């Protein structure tokens, strides 16, 4: 696959941003599709445990992609994915504990 051949930091950033968004929507449709999206967002704001439950699959998606790029020796792309994964994780922790 051509997408796994690319080795650019900026490409890793893009992948690192997109994969959790895909996972976020998948989690919403899997667990909360019976509720309107704005109710789901409200539940995220008021229920800190839900943030953790959502963060794990989002970051797991990045970890899987990161592993594929590391094993393929595409280190620049993997660094971009890792950078965004750290930012997501830190943001999630800050939101959970301080928001």
Secondary structure, DSSP 8 states (H G I E B T S, - for coil): -GGGT---HHHHHHHHHHHHHHHHHHHHHHHSTTS-HHHHHHHHHH-HHHHHHHHHHHHHHHHHHHHHHHHTT-HHHHHHHHHHHHHHHHHHHHHHHH-
